[in-house]
Amino acid sequence: MADLTGVTWRKSSRSQGANNCVEVAVTTNTIGVRDTKDRAAGYFTATGSQWSAFLDAVKTSRFD
C-alpha cells in the first residue's frame, strides 16, 4: 500500500461538514480513500485506472 502521510484529504462539499462520508487523496500514482467516521482505521489505495473503473461501475449502477 502506498504511504499517504502528509497528503491532503478532501471530501465533498455536499457533506456539509458531516462525518459520514469518505475522503479522497490524490497523488501522482495513487488514489487513497478513507472513511471520515474512523480515519485511524486506515485507507485503501487504487491506481488511476482502477479508480476510474470503480467510478464507472458506480455511475452505471453495477453495485446495486
mmCIF file of the N, C-alpha and C atoms, coordinates in Angstrom:
data_MODEL
# 
_entry.id   MODEL 
# 
loop_
_atom_site.group_PDB 
_atom_site.id 
_atom_site.type_symbol 
_atom_site.label_atom_id 
_atom_site.label_alt_id 
_atom_site.label_comp_id 
_atom_site.label_asym_id 
_atom_site.label_entity_id 
_atom_site.label_seq_id 
_atom_site.pdbx_PDB_ins_code 
_atom_site.Cartn_x 
_atom_site.Cartn_y 
_atom_site.Cartn_z 
_atom_site.occupancy 
_atom_site.B_iso_or_equiv 
_atom_site.pdbx_formal_charge 
_atom_site.auth_seq_id 
_atom_site.auth_comp_id 
_atom_site.auth_asym_id 
_atom_site.auth_atom_id 
_atom_site.pdbx_PDB_model_num 
ATOM 1   N N  . MET A 1 1  ? 0.843   -1.165 0.000   1.00 0.00 ? 1  MET A N  1 
ATOM 2   C CA . MET A 1 1  ? 0.000   0.000  0.000   1.00 0.00 ? 1  MET A CA 1 
ATOM 3   C C  . MET A 1 1  ? 0.895   1.236  0.000   1.00 0.00 ? 1  MET A C  1 
ATOM 4   N N  . ALA A 1 2  ? 0.492   2.221  -0.734  1.00 0.00 ? 2  ALA A N  1 
ATOM 5   C CA . ALA A 1 2  ? 1.258   3.466  -0.820  1.00 0.00 ? 2  ALA A CA 1 
ATOM 6   C C  . ALA A 1 2  ? 1.186   4.235  0.498   1.00 0.00 ? 2  ALA A C  1 
ATOM 7   N N  . ASP A 1 3  ? 2.250   4.925  0.833   1.00 0.00 ? 3  ASP A N  1 
ATOM 8   C CA . ASP A 1 3  ? 2.290   5.764  2.027   1.00 0.00 ? 3  ASP A CA 1 
ATOM 9   C C  . ASP A 1 3  ? 1.694   7.125  1.679   1.00 0.00 ? 3  ASP A C  1 
ATOM 10  N N  . LEU A 1 4  ? 0.590   7.468  2.300   1.00 0.00 ? 4  LEU A N  1 
ATOM 11  C CA . LEU A 1 4  ? -0.069  8.741  2.019   1.00 0.00 ? 4  LEU A CA 1 
ATOM 12  C C  . LEU A 1 4  ? 0.107   9.747  3.155   1.00 0.00 ? 4  LEU A C  1 
ATOM 13  N N  . THR A 1 5  ? 1.161   9.574  3.931   1.00 0.00 ? 5  THR A N  1 
ATOM 14  C CA . THR A 1 5  ? 1.465   10.512 5.005   1.00 0.00 ? 5  THR A CA 1 
ATOM 15  C C  . THR A 1 5  ? 1.687   11.905 4.428   1.00 0.00 ? 5  THR A C  1 
ATOM 16  N N  . GLY A 1 6  ? 1.009   12.884 4.984   1.00 0.00 ? 6  GLY A N  1 
ATOM 17  C CA . GLY A 1 6  ? 1.204   14.266 4.575   1.00 0.00 ? 6  GLY A CA 1 
ATOM 18  C C  . GLY A 1 6  ? 0.392   14.715 3.376   1.00 0.00 ? 6  GLY A C  1 
ATOM 19  N N  . VAL A 1 7  ? -0.421  13.841 2.791   1.00 0.00 ? 7  VAL A N  1 
ATOM 20  C CA . VAL A 1 7  ? -1.234  14.252 1.646   1.00 0.00 ? 7  VAL A CA 1 
ATOM 21  C C  . VAL A 1 7  ? -2.451  15.035 2.134   1.00 0.00 ? 7  VAL A C  1 
ATOM 22  N N  . THR A 1 8  ? -3.075  15.748 1.234   1.00 0.00 ? 8  THR A N  1 
ATOM 23  C CA . THR A 1 8  ? -4.303  16.470 1.543   1.00 0.00 ? 8  THR A CA 1 
ATOM 24  C C  . THR A 1 8  ? -5.494  15.578 1.235   1.00 0.00 ? 8  THR A C  1 
ATOM 25  N N  . TRP A 1 9  ? -6.298  15.317 2.248   1.00 0.00 ? 9  TRP A N  1 
ATOM 26  C CA . TRP A 1 9  ? -7.517  14.525 2.081   1.00 0.00 ? 9  TRP A CA 1 
ATOM 27  C C  . TRP A 1 9  ? -8.677  15.485 1.848   1.00 0.00 ? 9  TRP A C  1 
ATOM 28  N N  . ARG A 1 10 ? -9.543  15.149 0.880   1.00 0.00 ? 10 ARG A N  1 
ATOM 29  C CA . ARG A 1 10 ? -10.683 16.003 0.545   1.00 0.00 ? 10 ARG A CA 1 
ATOM 30  C C  . ARG A 1 10 ? -11.970 15.195 0.609   1.00 0.00 ? 10 ARG A C  1 
ATOM 31  N N  . LYS A 1 11 ? -13.052 15.873 0.976   1.00 0.00 ? 11 LYS A N  1 
ATOM 32  C CA . LYS A 1 11 ? -14.367 15.243 0.904   1.00 0.00 ? 11 LYS A CA 1 
ATOM 33  C C  . LYS A 1 11 ? -15.319 16.216 0.229   1.00 0.00 ? 11 LYS A C  1 
ATOM 34  N N  . SER A 1 12 ? -16.431 15.718 -0.191  1.00 0.00 ? 12 SER A N  1 
ATOM 35  C CA . SER A 1 12 ? -17.389 16.524 -0.925  1.00 0.00 ? 12 SER A CA 1 
ATOM 36  C C  . SER A 1 12 ? -17.900 17.688 -0.084  1.00 0.00 ? 12 SER A C  1 
ATOM 37  N N  . SER A 1 13 ? -18.030 18.836 -0.711  1.00 0.00 ? 13 SER A N  1 
ATOM 38  C CA . SER A 1 13 ? -18.620 19.982 -0.017  1.00 0.00 ? 13 SER A CA 1 
ATOM 39  C C  . SER A 1 13 ? -20.096 19.727 0.279   1.00 0.00 ? 13 SER A C  1 
ATOM 40  N N  . ARG A 1 14 ? -20.694 18.787 -0.423  1.00 0.00 ? 14 ARG A N  1 
ATOM 41  C CA . ARG A 1 14 ? -22.097 18.440 -0.189  1.00 0.00 ? 14 ARG A CA 1 
ATOM 42  C C  . ARG A 1 14 ? -22.306 17.693 1.123   1.00 0.00 ? 14 ARG A C  1 
ATOM 43  N N  . SER A 1 15 ? -21.230 17.265 1.749   1.00 0.00 ? 15 SER A N  1 
ATOM 44  C CA . SER A 1 15 ? -21.358 16.576 3.035   1.00 0.00 ? 15 SER A CA 1 
ATOM 45  C C  . SER A 1 15 ? -21.694 17.558 4.156   1.00 0.00 ? 15 SER A C  1 
ATOM 46  N N  . GLN A 1 16 ? -21.558 18.841 3.892   1.00 0.00 ? 16 GLN A N  1 
ATOM 47  C CA . GLN A 1 16 ? -21.892 19.911 4.829   1.00 0.00 ? 16 GLN A CA 1 
ATOM 48  C C  . GLN A 1 16 ? -21.232 19.716 6.193   1.00 0.00 ? 16 GLN A C  1 
ATOM 49  N N  . GLY A 1 17 ? -19.991 19.283 6.191   1.00 0.00 ? 17 GLY A N  1 
ATOM 50  C CA . GLY A 1 17 ? -19.243 19.138 7.428   1.00 0.00 ? 17 GLY A CA 1 
ATOM 51  C C  . GLY A 1 17 ? -19.533 17.884 8.220   1.00 0.00 ? 17 GLY A C  1 
ATOM 52  N N  . ALA A 1 18 ? -20.418 17.042 7.743   1.00 0.00 ? 18 ALA A N  1 
ATOM 53  C CA . ALA A 1 18 ? -20.759 15.808 8.460   1.00 0.00 ? 18 ALA A CA 1 
ATOM 54  C C  . ALA A 1 18 ? -19.612 14.802 8.357   1.00 0.00 ? 18 ALA A C  1 
ATOM 55  N N  . ASN A 1 19 ? -19.575 13.864 9.284   1.00 0.00 ? 19 ASN A N  1 
ATOM 56  C CA . ASN A 1 19 ? -18.547 12.820 9.267   1.00 0.00 ? 19 ASN A CA 1 
ATOM 57  C C  . ASN A 1 19 ? -19.152 11.472 8.907   1.00 0.00 ? 19 ASN A C  1 
ATOM 58  N N  . ASN A 1 20 ? -19.906 11.426 7.848   1.00 0.00 ? 20 ASN A N  1 
ATOM 59  C CA . ASN A 1 20 ? -20.496 10.165 7.405   1.00 0.00 ? 20 ASN A CA 1 
ATOM 60  C C  . ASN A 1 20 ? -20.292 9.983  5.904   1.00 0.00 ? 20 ASN A C  1 
ATOM 61  N N  . CYS A 1 21 ? -19.069 10.212 5.489   1.00 0.00 ? 21 CYS A N  1 
ATOM 62  C CA . CYS A 1 21 ? -18.758 10.074 4.073   1.00 0.00 ? 21 CYS A CA 1 
ATOM 63  C C  . CYS A 1 21 ? -17.315 9.591  3.930   1.00 0.00 ? 21 CYS A C  1 
ATOM 64  N N  . VAL A 1 22 ? -16.804 9.635  2.742   1.00 0.00 ? 22 VAL A N  1 
ATOM 65  C CA . VAL A 1 22 ? -15.422 9.231  2.510   1.00 0.00 ? 22 VAL A CA 1 
ATOM 66  C C  . VAL A 1 22 ? -14.593 10.444 2.115   1.00 0.00 ? 22 VAL A C  1 
ATOM 67  N N  . GLU A 1 23 ? -13.295 10.321 2.314   1.00 0.00 ? 23 GLU A N  1 
ATOM 68  C CA . GLU A 1 23 ? -12.344 11.327 1.872   1.00 0.00 ? 23 GLU A CA 1 
ATOM 69  C C  . GLU A 1 23 ? -11.446 10.692 0.827   1.00 0.00 ? 23 GLU A C  1 
ATOM 70  N N  . VAL A 1 24 ? -10.971 11.516 -0.088  1.00 0.00 ? 24 VAL A N  1 
ATOM 71  C CA . VAL A 1 24 ? -10.112 11.039 -1.163  1.00 0.00 ? 24 VAL A CA 1 
ATOM 72  C C  . VAL A 1 24 ? -8.831  11.869 -1.174  1.00 0.00 ? 24 VAL A C  1 
ATOM 73  N N  . ALA A 1 25 ? -7.713  11.191 -1.365  1.00 0.00 ? 25 ALA A N  1 
ATOM 74  C CA . ALA A 1 25 ? -6.417  11.849 -1.532  1.00 0.00 ? 25 ALA A CA 1 
ATOM 75  C C  . ALA A 1 25 ? -5.850  11.414 -2.878  1.00 0.00 ? 25 ALA A C  1 
ATOM 76  N N  . VAL A 1 26 ? -5.298  12.355 -3.614  1.00 0.00 ? 26 VAL A N  1 
ATOM 77  C CA . VAL A 1 26 ? -4.773  12.063 -4.947  1.00 0.00 ? 26 VAL A CA 1 
ATOM 78  C C  . VAL A 1 26 ? -3.289  12.418 -4.990  1.00 0.00 ? 26 VAL A C  1 
ATOM 79  N N  . THR A 1 27 ? -2.470  11.461 -5.428  1.00 0.00 ? 27 THR A N  1 
ATOM 80  C CA . THR A 1 27 ? -1.055  11.715 -5.667  1.00 0.00 ? 27 THR A CA 1 
ATOM 81  C C  . THR A 1 27 ? -0.786  11.432 -7.140  1.00 0.00 ? 27 THR A C  1 
ATOM 82  N N  . THR A 1 28 ? 0.438   11.515 -7.544  1.00 0.00 ? 28 THR A N  1 
ATOM 83  C CA . THR A 1 28 ? 0.793   11.271 -8.939  1.00 0.00 ? 28 THR A CA 1 
ATOM 84  C C  . THR A 1 28 ? 0.396   9.876  -9.397  1.00 0.00 ? 28 THR A C  1 
ATOM 85  N N  . ASN A 1 29 ? 0.589   8.874  -8.545  1.00 0.00 ? 29 ASN A N  1 
ATOM 86  C CA . ASN A 1 29 ? 0.359   7.485  -8.945  1.00 0.00 ? 29 ASN A CA 1 
ATOM 87  C C  . ASN A 1 29 ? -0.754  6.772  -8.202  1.00 0.00 ? 29 ASN A C  1 
ATOM 88  N N  . THR A 1 30 ? -1.337  7.410  -7.192  1.00 0.00 ? 30 THR A N  1 
ATOM 89  C CA . THR A 1 30 ? -2.237  6.695  -6.294  1.00 0.00 ? 30 THR A CA 1 
ATOM 90  C C  . THR A 1 30 ? -3.449  7.532  -5.911  1.00 0.00 ? 30 THR A C  1 
ATOM 91  N N  . ILE A 1 31 ? -4.586  6.857  -5.766  1.00 0.00 ? 31 ILE A N  1 
ATOM 92  C CA . ILE A 1 31 ? -5.783  7.441  -5.183  1.00 0.00 ? 31 ILE A CA 1 
ATOM 93  C C  . ILE A 1 31 ? -5.988  6.741  -3.848  1.00 0.00 ? 31 ILE A C  1 
ATOM 94  N N  . GLY A 1 32 ? -6.161  7.507  -2.784  1.00 0.00 ? 32 GLY A N  1 
ATOM 95  C CA . GLY A 1 32 ? -6.437  6.934  -1.472  1.00 0.00 ? 32 GLY A CA 1 
ATOM 96  C C  . GLY A 1 32 ? -7.855  7.269  -1.056  1.00 0.00 ? 32 GLY A C  1 
ATOM 97  N N  . VAL A 1 33 ? -8.522  6.337  -0.373  1.00 0.00 ? 33 VAL A N  1 
ATOM 98  C CA . VAL A 1 33 ? -9.894  6.544  0.093   1.00 0.00 ? 33 VAL A CA 1 
ATOM 99  C C  . VAL A 1 33 ? -9.982  6.076  1.537   1.00 0.00 ? 33 VAL A C  1 
ATOM 100 N N  . ARG A 1 34 ? -10.624 6.897  2.386   1.00 0.00 ? 34 ARG A N  1 
ATOM 101 C CA . ARG A 1 34 ? -10.815 6.507  3.784   1.00 0.00 ? 34 ARG A CA 1 
ATOM 102 C C  . ARG A 1 34 ? -12.170 7.000  4.285   1.00 0.00 ? 34 ARG A C  1 
ATOM 103 N N  . ASP A 1 35 ? -12.620 6.400  5.371   1.00 0.00 ? 35 ASP A N  1 
ATOM 104 C CA . ASP A 1 35 ? -13.903 6.713  5.994   1.00 0.00 ? 35 ASP A CA 1 
ATOM 105 C C  . ASP A 1 35 ? -13.715 7.850  6.993   1.00 0.00 ? 35 ASP A C  1 
ATOM 106 N N  . THR A 1 36 ? -14.529 8.893  6.905   1.00 0.00 ? 36 THR A N  1 
ATOM 107 C CA . THR A 1 36 ? -14.387 10.017 7.826   1.00 0.00 ? 36 THR A CA 1 
ATOM 108 C C  . THR A 1 36 ? -14.809 9.664  9.247   1.00 0.00 ? 36 THR A C  1 
ATOM 109 N N  . LYS A 1 37 ? -15.610 8.625  9.425   1.00 0.00 ? 37 LYS A N  1 
ATOM 110 C CA . LYS A 1 37 ? -16.021 8.221  10.770  1.00 0.00 ? 37 LYS A CA 1 
ATOM 111 C C  . LYS A 1 37 ? -14.886 7.583  11.550  1.00 0.00 ? 37 LYS A C  1 
ATOM 112 N N  . ASP A 1 38 ? -13.898 7.015  10.854  1.00 0.00 ? 38 ASP A N  1 
ATOM 113 C CA . ASP A 1 38 ? -12.797 6.335  11.540  1.00 0.00 ? 38 ASP A CA 1 
ATOM 114 C C  . ASP A 1 38 ? -11.518 6.473  10.720  1.00 0.00 ? 38 ASP A C  1 
ATOM 115 N N  . ARG A 1 39 ? -10.987 7.657  10.687  1.00 0.00 ? 39 ARG A N  1 
ATOM 116 C CA . ARG A 1 39 ? -9.781  7.925  9.893   1.00 0.00 ? 39 ARG A CA 1 
ATOM 117 C C  . ARG A 1 39 ? -8.595  7.078  10.331  1.00 0.00 ? 39 ARG A C  1 
ATOM 118 N N  . ALA A 1 40 ? -8.537  6.739  11.612  1.00 0.00 ? 40 ALA A N  1 
ATOM 119 C CA . ALA A 1 40 ? -7.418  5.947  12.130  1.00 0.00 ? 40 ALA A CA 1 
ATOM 120 C C  . ALA A 1 40 ? -7.458  4.499  11.651  1.00 0.00 ? 40 ALA A C  1 
ATOM 121 N N  . ALA A 1 41 ? -8.573  4.062  11.101  1.00 0.00 ? 41 ALA A N  1 
ATOM 122 C CA . ALA A 1 41 ? -8.699  2.677  10.630  1.00 0.00 ? 41 ALA A CA 1 
ATOM 123 C C  . ALA A 1 41 ? -7.880  2.422  9.374   1.00 0.00 ? 41 ALA A C  1 
ATOM 124 N N  . GLY A 1 42 ? -7.401  3.469  8.745   1.00 0.00 ? 42 GLY A N  1 
ATOM 125 C CA . GLY A 1 42 ? -6.587  3.302  7.550   1.00 0.00 ? 42 GLY A CA 1 
ATOM 126 C C  . GLY A 1 42 ? -7.323  3.702  6.289   1.00 0.00 ? 42 GLY A C  1 
ATOM 127 N N  . TYR A 1 43 ? -6.793  3.280  5.172   1.00 0.00 ? 43 TYR A N  1 
ATOM 128 C CA . TYR A 1 43 ? -7.335  3.664  3.875   1.00 0.00 ? 43 TYR A CA 1 
ATOM 129 C C  . TYR A 1 43 ? -7.004  2.573  2.872   1.00 0.00 ? 43 TYR A C  1 
ATOM 130 N N  . PHE A 1 44 ? -7.694  2.618  1.739   1.00 0.00 ? 44 PHE A N  1 
ATOM 131 C CA . PHE A 1 44 ? -7.293  1.728  0.651   1.00 0.00 ? 44 PHE A CA 1 
ATOM 132 C C  . PHE A 1 44 ? -6.804  2.585  -0.495  1.00 0.00 ? 44 PHE A C  1 
ATOM 133 N N  . THR A 1 45 ? -6.017  1.979  -1.354  1.00 0.00 ? 45 THR A N  1 
ATOM 134 C CA . THR A 1 45 ? -5.451  2.711  -2.481  1.00 0.00 ? 45 THR A CA 1 
ATOM 135 C C  . THR A 1 45 ? -5.795  2.028  -3.793  1.00 0.00 ? 45 THR A C  1 
ATOM 136 N N  . ALA A 1 46 ? -5.762  2.811  -4.840  1.00 0.00 ? 46 ALA A N  1 
ATOM 137 C CA . ALA A 1 46 ? -6.003  2.307  -6.188  1.00 0.00 ? 46 ALA A CA 1 
ATOM 138 C C  . ALA A 1 46 ? -5.172  3.134  -7.159  1.00 0.00 ? 46 ALA A C  1 
ATOM 139 N N  . THR A 1 47 ? -4.901  2.551  -8.303  1.00 0.00 ? 47 THR A N  1 
ATOM 140 C CA . THR A 1 47 ? -4.264  3.317  -9.372  1.00 0.00 ? 47 THR A CA 1 
ATOM 141 C C  . THR A 1 47 ? -5.328  4.198  -10.022 1.00 0.00 ? 47 THR A C  1 
ATOM 142 N N  . GLY A 1 48 ? -4.906  5.120  -10.841 1.00 0.00 ? 48 GLY A N  1 
ATOM 143 C CA . GLY A 1 48 ? -5.861  5.965  -11.542 1.00 0.00 ? 48 GLY A CA 1 
ATOM 144 C C  . GLY A 1 48 ? -6.832  5.170  -12.396 1.00 0.00 ? 48 GLY A C  1 
ATOM 145 N N  . SER A 1 49 ? -6.341  4.153  -13.099 1.00 0.00 ? 49 SER A N  1 
ATOM 146 C CA . SER A 1 49 ? -7.230  3.354  -13.953 1.00 0.00 ? 49 SER A CA 1 
ATOM 147 C C  . SER A 1 49 ? -8.186  2.509  -13.115 1.00 0.00 ? 49 SER A C  1 
ATOM 148 N N  . GLN A 1 50 ? -7.732  1.989  -11.979 1.00 0.00 ? 50 GLN A N  1 
ATOM 149 C CA . GLN A 1 50 ? -8.624  1.232  -11.096 1.00 0.00 ? 50 GLN A CA 1 
ATOM 150 C C  . GLN A 1 50 ? -9.717  2.142  -10.535 1.00 0.00 ? 50 GLN A C  1 
ATOM 151 N N  . TRP A 1 51 ? -9.346  3.335  -10.130 1.00 0.00 ? 51 TRP A N  1 
ATOM 152 C CA . TRP A 1 51 ? -10.309 4.290  -9.588  1.00 0.00 ? 51 TRP A CA 1 
ATOM 153 C C  . TRP A 1 51 ? -11.335 4.680  -10.653 1.00 0.00 ? 51 TRP A C  1 
ATOM 154 N N  . SER A 1 52 ? -10.890 4.925  -11.872 1.00 0.00 ? 52 SER A N  1 
ATOM 155 C CA . SER A 1 52 ? -11.811 5.261  -12.965 1.00 0.00 ? 52 SER A CA 1 
ATOM 156 C C  . SER A 1 52 ? -12.787 4.129  -13.230 1.00 0.00 ? 52 SER A C  1 
ATOM 157 N N  . ALA A 1 53 ? -12.293 2.897  -13.226 1.00 0.00 ? 53 ALA A N  1 
ATOM 158 C CA . ALA A 1 53 ? -13.168 1.742  -13.441 1.00 0.00 ? 53 ALA A CA 1 
ATOM 159 C C  . ALA A 1 53 ? -14.192 1.628  -12.319 1.00 0.00 ? 53 ALA A C  1 
ATOM 160 N N  . PHE A 1 54 ? -13.776 1.866  -11.080 1.00 0.00 ? 54 PHE A N  1 
ATOM 161 C CA . PHE A 1 54 ? -14.695 1.827  -9.945  1.00 0.00 ? 54 PHE A CA 1 
ATOM 162 C C  . PHE A 1 54 ? -15.776 2.896  -10.094 1.00 0.00 ? 54 PHE A C  1 
ATOM 163 N N  . LEU A 1 55 ? -15.382 4.126  -10.406 1.00 0.00 ? 55 LEU A N  1 
ATOM 164 C CA . LEU A 1 55 ? -16.364 5.198  -10.567 1.00 0.00 ? 55 LEU A CA 1 
ATOM 165 C C  . LEU A 1 55 ? -17.332 4.909  -11.702 1.00 0.00 ? 55 LEU A C  1 
ATOM 166 N N  . ASP A 1 56 ? -16.840 4.369  -12.803 1.00 0.00 ? 56 ASP A N  1 
ATOM 167 C CA . ASP A 1 56 ? -17.724 3.995  -13.911 1.00 0.00 ? 56 ASP A CA 1 
ATOM 168 C C  . ASP A 1 56 ? -18.740 2.956  -13.461 1.00 0.00 ? 56 ASP A C  1 
ATOM 169 N N  . ALA A 1 57 ? -18.304 1.982  -12.667 1.00 0.00 ? 57 ALA A N  1 
ATOM 170 C CA . ALA A 1 57 ? -19.213 0.946  -12.170 1.00 0.00 ? 57 ALA A CA 1 
ATOM 171 C C  . ALA A 1 57 ? -20.276 1.546  -11.250 1.00 0.00 ? 57 ALA A C  1 
ATOM 172 N N  . VAL A 1 58 ? -19.887 2.481  -10.407 1.00 0.00 ? 58 VAL A N  1 
ATOM 173 C CA . VAL A 1 58 ? -20.852 3.137  -9.521  1.00 0.00 ? 58 VAL A CA 1 
ATOM 174 C C  . VAL A 1 58 ? -21.864 3.924  -10.341 1.00 0.00 ? 58 VAL A C  1 
ATOM 175 N N  . LYS A 1 59 ? -21.382 4.691  -11.303 1.00 0.00 ? 59 LYS A N  1 
ATOM 176 C CA . LYS A 1 59 ? -22.258 5.534  -12.114 1.00 0.00 ? 59 LYS A CA 1 
ATOM 177 C C  . LYS A 1 59 ? -23.245 4.732  -12.949 1.00 0.00 ? 59 LYS A C  1 
ATOM 178 N N  . THR A 1 60 ? -22.890 3.513  -13.300 1.00 0.00 ? 60 THR A N  1 
ATOM 179 C CA . THR A 1 60 ? -23.779 2.687  -14.122 1.00 0.00 ? 60 THR A CA 1 
ATOM 180 C C  . THR A 1 60 ? -24.533 1.654  -13.291 1.00 0.00 ? 60 THR A C  1 
ATOM 181 N N  . SER A 1 61 ? -24.565 1.860  -11.976 1.00 0.00 ? 61 SER A N  1 
ATOM 182 C CA . SER A 1 61 ? -25.354 1.037  -11.038 1.00 0.00 ? 61 SER A CA 1 
ATOM 183 C C  . SER A 1 61 ? -24.964 -0.428 -11.016 1.00 0.00 ? 61 SER A C  1 
ATOM 184 N N  . ARG A 1 62 ? -23.722 -0.751 -11.299 1.00 0.00 ? 62 ARG A N  1 
ATOM 185 C CA . ARG A 1 62 ? -23.303 -2.156 -11.282 1.00 0.00 ? 62 ARG A CA 1 
ATOM 186 C C  . ARG A 1 62 ? -23.182 -2.735 -9.881  1.00 0.00 ? 62 ARG A C  1 
ATOM 187 N N  . PHE A 1 63 ? -23.261 -1.904 -8.862  1.00 0.00 ? 63 PHE A N  1 
ATOM 188 C CA . PHE A 1 63 ? -23.188 -2.395 -7.486  1.00 0.00 ? 63 PHE A CA 1 
ATOM 189 C C  . PHE A 1 63 ? -24.554 -2.438 -6.817  1.00 0.00 ? 63 PHE A C  1 
ATOM 190 N N  . ASP A 1 64 ? -25.598 -2.063 -7.524  1.00 0.00 ? 64 ASP A N  1 
ATOM 191 C CA . ASP A 1 64 ? -26.951 -2.072 -6.947  1.00 0.00 ? 64 ASP A CA 1 
ATOM 192 C C  . ASP A 1 64 ? -27.512 -3.468 -6.862  1.00 0.00 ? 64 ASP A C  1 
# 
